[in-house]
Each structure stands twice: as structure tokens, then as C-alpha cells.
Amino acid sequence: MENTPIQQKLKRLVLQRNALLVPLIALSLATIFLTYAIQAKKERIVVLPTKGETLWLEKTNCSKSYLETFGLYMTSLLFTKDLSSAPLKMEEALSYAHPSKKRALQQMLEEEFLQMKQDQTSFSFETKKYFADANCKTFSLEGTQKTYYPKGESSEVKEKNLRYHLEFKMEEGQLKLQKIKKEDL
């Protein structure tokens, strides 16, 4: 029995299909492997400043220098303000608050703003020393809180030595403010 041209074409198609099946399976397995490899990949973002230490952060961890820099930024938002800058600083600080603590921080900042409005005061915090613990994600600083009260054309200044402790939580590569604790010195 002779092979008809149709049967010969069918045999060639089956051979081609079988030959292409091996690379298809190999590529599918490679895709699955690479998908898992990307999921398990540990990523670190490194910021190279022009001066000072290198800052880095990962999904669940950050460098001490990053924590110090972020802590100083948060203290400038929270503890140095006047009537015109307070709403903007409050909004910015709330964007860095942990979702579970956002409402409590918002309430605290709004009460502080209402008191500022009522007394027509402004604040500045002069940092004397600070330290960060990258393992516990805490930032502490000591300094002088100056409160300015208007008195005619000048202002009265009241100074108070304070220590602030800020606790952060690292989530998805972002530091989120959890807690603020204030102590008199």
C-alpha cells in the first residue's frame, strides 16, 4: 500500500507538532520557574546621597540612617508649625501614618490646631540630640520646644525641654508612623 500525498502531509504535520511540543513544554516550565523566582526575590533600594551615609530600605527593613532621616522629617512636620503651615503639615504627616492609627493621629493634630488657632501660637522644635533603633523601628529625640505667644508687636516665648519617641512599622517598603510619645525632661 502506497502512502497517498494526504497521508504523507499528515505524517509531516504530526512530526512537526511533536518537534514543537518539546520547546513549548520547556518554555512553559521556564515561565513558571521565573514567576516563582520573581515572587521570592528580595529587593533592596539603595539611595546614594551626595553627602553622608548610604540609605537603603527593603520590604520589611531599613537602614538606621534612613530611619534617622525619616524621623527628622516627621519631627519637622509634627513639632514645628504655625497657623499657615499647620494644615499642610498635618495632611503630609497623616499620609505617613499607619492606617490603624491614622484616625487617632488626625484627632490629636486637629485638637492641637484648634488650640493654636485659639491662642494664636506657633511652635518650633530645636533638636539637641537624636537616636534611632533600626531593629525596633523607633526614633527618639530630645530638644527644646518653643511656643510663641503674640503680645502686641512682639511675642512671648515659652521654652520646654522635651523628649519625643516615634514608633514606626515597616510595611511594603514604607515606614508608617504608629505611635508618638512625649516626655518632659
C-alpha positions in Angstrom: 0.0 0.0 0.0 1.3 3.3 -1.0 1.2 6.4 1.1 -1.0 9.0 -0.5 0.1 12.6 -0.5 -2.5 13.4 2.2 -1.1 10.8 4.5 2.4 12.0 3.9 1.4 15.5 4.7 -0.4 14.3 7.9 2.8 12.4 9.0 4.9 15.6 8.4 2.4 17.7 10.4 2.5 15.2 13.3 6.3 15.2 13.3 6.4 19.0 13.3 3.8 19.1 16.1 5.9 16.7 18.2 9.1 18.6 17.4 7.5 21.9 18.6 5.9 20.3 21.7 9.3 19.9 23.4 10.3 23.6 23.2 6.7 24.6 24.2 6.9 22.5 27.4 10.4 23.8 28.2 9.3 27.4 27.7 6.2 26.8 29.9 8.3 25.4 32.7 10.8 28.2 32.4 8.0 30.8 32.7 6.6 29.1 35.8 10.1 28.9 37.4 10.8 32.6 36.6 7.4 33.6 38.1 8.2 31.9 41.4 11.7 33.4 41.3 10.4 36.9 40.9 7.9 36.4 43.8 10.7 35.2 46.1 13.1 37.9 45.1 14.5 40.1 47.9 14.7 43.7 46.8 16.7 46.5 48.3 16.5 50.1 47.2 19.7 52.0 47.9 19.8 55.8 47.8 23.3 57.2 47.3 23.3 60.7 48.8 26.0 63.3 47.8 27.0 63.6 51.5 26.6 61.4 54.5 25.7 57.7 54.8 24.0 55.5 52.2 20.3 55.0 52.8 18.6 51.7 52.0 15.3 50.1 52.5 13.7 46.7 51.8 10.2 45.4 52.0 10.4 44.8 55.8 13.6 46.6 56.9 15.6 49.8 56.5 18.9 51.2 57.5 19.5 53.2 60.6 20.4 56.3 58.6 17.2 56.0 56.6 15.2 55.8 59.9 17.1 58.9 61.2 16.4 60.9 58.1 12.7 59.9 58.0 12.4 60.6 61.8 13.8 64.1 61.4 11.5 64.7 58.5 8.5 63.6 60.6 9.5 65.7 63.6 9.7 68.8 61.3 6.1 68.0 60.2 4.8 67.4 63.7 6.6 69.7 66.0 7.5 72.9 64.1 4.5 74.8 62.7 2.5 78.0 62.6 -1.1 78.7 61.7 -0.5 78.9 58.0 1.7 75.8 57.7 -0.2 73.5 60.2 -2.9 72.2 57.8 -0.4 71.3 55.1 1.9 69.7 57.5 -0.9 67.8 59.1 -2.0 66.4 55.8 1.5 65.4 54.9 2.1 63.7 58.4 -1.2 61.8 58.0 -0.1 60.4 54.7 2.7 58.6 56.6 0.5 57.4 59.5 -0.3 53.7 59.8 -3.9 53.0 58.7 -4.8 51.6 62.1 -3.5 54.7 63.9 -4.5 57.4 61.4 -7.7 58.5 63.0 -6.2 58.9 66.4 -3.3 61.0 65.0 -5.7 63.1 63.0 -7.8 63.8 66.0 -4.7 64.8 68.0 -3.4 67.1 65.3 -6.8 68.7 64.8 -7.1 69.4 68.5 -3.6 70.9 68.5 -4.5 73.1 65.5 -7.7 74.3 67.2 -5.7 75.2 70.3 -3.1 77.0 68.1 -5.9 79.0 66.4 -7.5 79.9 69.7 -4.2 81.0 71.3 -2.7 82.4 68.0 0.5 80.4 68.8 3.2 78.8 66.7 5.8 76.2 67.6 9.4 75.4 66.8 11.4 72.4 68.0 15.2 72.7 68.3 16.7 69.2 68.3 19.7 68.7 70.6 20.2 65.0 70.1 18.5 62.1 68.5 19.0 58.4 68.1 17.3 55.6 66.1 16.9 51.9 66.6 16.5 50.2 63.2 15.6 46.9 64.8 12.7 48.2 66.8 11.9 50.9 64.2 11.9 53.7 66.8 13.3 57.2 66.6 13.8 59.3 69.8 14.9 62.9 70.0 15.5 65.4 72.7 15.3 69.2 72.4 13.6 72.4 73.2 10.0 73.1 72.2 9.5 76.8 71.8 5.9 78.2 71.9 5.4 81.7 70.6 2.5 83.7 72.0 1.6 87.0 70.4 2.0 90.1 72.6 1.4 93.3 70.8 4.0 93.8 68.1 6.4 91.2 69.7 5.8 87.8 71.0 6.4 85.9 74.3 8.4 82.7 74.1 7.9 79.8 76.4 10.5 77.0 76.3 10.2 73.5 77.4 12.7 70.6 77.3 11.1 67.5 75.8 11.8 64.0 74.6 9.7 62.5 71.8 9.6 58.8 70.9 8.2 57.9 67.4 7.4 54.3 66.7 7.2 53.1 63.1 6.1 50.0 61.3 7.6 48.9 58.0 5.1 47.7 55.5 5.7 47.0 51.8 8.8 49.1 51.8 7.3 52.1 53.6 7.7 53.4 57.1 4.4 54.1 58.7 4.0 56.1 62.0 2.4 54.1 64.7 2.9 56.0 67.9 4.1 59.3 69.4 5.1 59.5 73.0 6.1 62.8 74.7 8.2 63.1 77.9 9.2 66.2 79.9 12.9 66.4 80.7 
